[in-house]
Amino acid sequence: MTIAGPLFVLGVPLAVAAVLQILRRWTIISVFLAALTAAGMGVLLTLLPLGGVWTFRGLTVELARPLVVMGRVVQIEAADIFVLRYIFFTAAALFLLAWRFLPHSNFFPVGLAAAALFSGAFMVEQVVYTALLVVMGAILTVFPLHESGGAAKGGLRYLVYTVLALPGLMVTQLLLDLFMVFPNDQGLLNTATVLPGVSFAILFGAVPFQSWLSAVSSDGSPPVVTYLFTVNTGTVWFLLLAYFRNYPWLSQQAAFGTLFTTLGLVMMVTGGVLAAAQQRLGRLVGYATLVDNGAMLLALGTGRMEGLALAALLLLARPFSLGLMTLGLQGLRQLTGGLDDHLALEGAAFRAPWSTMAFLVGGIALAGFPLSLGFAARWGLYRITAMTNFANAMVALGSAAAVMLGIVISMRVLLTRPVARPAGEAAPPASAPVLKEDRLVVVLIVALLLVTLALGFFPRVASNLAVEMAQWYTFFP
């Protein structure tokens, strides 16, 4: 029996996700089955060449074989391989990180199903179905975001923004088809440029649509937030690059470089200022991510393949830095009963040292400071930006320094011993007796710390992969 590659890559995760929904009661089974499925898809896409065939007990999978559904072609292309690997490998790692924090959660089946939908978005040829699959996957990830209860403002805001972004992407294909019929109608072309631009800005959290980033990170479950900021955002990023590759005349507009450079700098400055003034660790994660998103758009605005490679390197570095930050954030919130403000976390480092270390090291890495993979990417971005505009490079560096200032302020709070209080006065939550940190969580933190430091010392492995990804997705002449 021969199966087309797209059917196998989409069908297996969706089928396993359905089974996991039934097995939610057994967390360890759900975690490892979800992680093995996602990692297995990534390994298959890594080891099997595009034109290769995989045979197992009479079952043959042809990766490059197209799948036709109601006249619509679904096919895996060479450029899609890198995106699919990023989606599945990142999802697998995040399932393992969420193991001890989300018992009996639907994050594992939902995350696996969302990864399949995101992968399918790159296999379909029509923009309408691509946009629909991306938005469907994004909506799915909202459900486990507030599974533990509490405020749901972040998830609702993300849901609203995602739905608002859908029409602009779906109408684009119709406008471009009409432009082919009426090539003299410049209004159609202008509208086809503006609508997807606004939609991508919403999905990417660009200013002034950045409020969902801080809202999600403030009251959402940290492991799910990491999924949103890595898998979801990575999908949107590569979808944007695919859009420019399919319509190269967009990148040839005179204002292309100026637009993305300005937007990236505005995002970096806004995120940096807000991060430096932030007194809640969850919001600090959101604003640091906003700065990182702005750095990626700044790299795109350089109009060079090197810029695309640096943006890809930033995206590859994000799961490690954000994974550490959110592991630490989850542990600190458990220490204080769900609170993450400075007052509640005063002196928390003495009661949760590993969680504190994870949050601080992850924050330093996300800010783009040594020793991390993000530093190599940010330093390259500053250099390539300074070649054309030194002031822009200094603004970008200052924004990263502002994020670092927010991390340092949080570090001072976490390392401050609680002051002795008069009798009868309530002590802050951080001074209450707590259980020891979970040993398995500590093992995950140590492993992630070692990987982060190793990539910081030896970034060439990741940079080579980023260059290869940029070569497939480059649309610059």
C-alpha positions, 0 to 999 in steps of 0.5 A: 500500500502506497501513501502520499507523503502529505497524507502520512505527515498530516494523518499520523499526528492527527490520529495520535492526537485523537487517541491522546484526547482519550488518554489524558488521564495518563499524563506520562503516556500522553507526554511520551506518545506526543513527543515520540510522534512529533520527533518521529515526524521530524526524524523522518523528514530529516533522514528521508530525502524528498524523492525517497521512499520509506517502506515498513511491513508492506506500507510505502510512504512516498514523501514527494508524492502529491495528494489531491483532495477535491481537485486541490493539490497538497504536496511537500516541496524542498523548502517546506522540509525545513519548516516542518522539521522546525515545527515538529522538533520544537513541539516534541521538545515542548511536550517534554518540558510541559510534562511535570507542569501540565498533568492530565492536560489537553495541551499534548493532543491539541499541540500535536494537532496544531503542529499537523495543521501548521504543517499542512499550511505549507503543503497547500498551494492556495493562499485561502486554505493556507490562511485557514489552516494557520488560523485553525491551528492558532485557535486550537492552541488557545484551549490549553492556555488557561486550562488551570483556571484564572483569568482568560484575557490573554487567550481571548485577546489572541483569539480575537486578533487571530480571527481578525487576521483571517479575512485579509489573508483569504481575500488576497488570492481573489484580489490577485486573480482579479488583477491578472484579469484587470492588470491596469487596476492599480487599486487591486494591487494596492489592496492586495498588498495592504490587506495581508500586510495588516494580517501578518502584523496582527499575527506577528504581534507588531506595534500597535497589535502587540497587546496580545503578547503581554496578555498571553504571557501574563495569565497564560500557562507558561509551557503553552505560551512557549508553544505560541511564541515558537511554533505559532510565531515560527509558522507565521514567519515562514508563511510571510517568507513564502508569501514574498517568495511566491509574489516577488514583486512585493519585495521589489517595492521601493519602500520594502526595506524602509517599512520593515526596518522602521517596523522592526525598530518600533517593535524593539524600542516599544518592547525594550521600554516596556520590559525595563519598566515591567514589574511582572515576570510574565509580562517581561517574557512577552515584551522580550519576545516583542523585541525579538520579533522586531529584531527578525523584522529588522533583519528582513528589512536589510534586503539581503540573504544574510539578514534572512539567515540571521532572522532564521538563527533568531528563530532557532535560538528562541525555543531554548531561551524561552523554554528556560524562561518559562520553566523558571516562570512556572516554578516561581509561580508555583512558589507564590500561588500563581503570582509573578509580581516583584512584591510576591517574588522578593527573595524567591531565589533562596527557595527556588534556586533552579527556577530562578536560574532558569528564568534569568539565564533564559532572559539573558539569552532572549535579550541576545547577550552572551553566552547564548545562540541569540547573542551570535544572531543579534551581534550579526544583526547589529553589524549588518545593520551598522553597515547601512545605518549606524544609528539604527544599529545603536537603537536596536542594541539599546532596545536589547539593553533595555530588556537586559535592564528588566532582567537585572531588576528582576534578578535583584528582587529575586536575590533580595532576602525578605526583610524582617517584619513586625509581629502580626504583619503578613509576610509575602507569599515567597517566604511561606514554606514550600516543597522542594523543586521537582527533581525531574524539572531540575534535570530538564533545566540543567539539560536546557542550560547545557544545550544553551551554553553549548550553542552559545560557544559553538553556534556554527551548527545552528548558523549553518542550518539557518543559512540553508533555510535562508537559501531556500526561502530567499526572494531577494535578487 
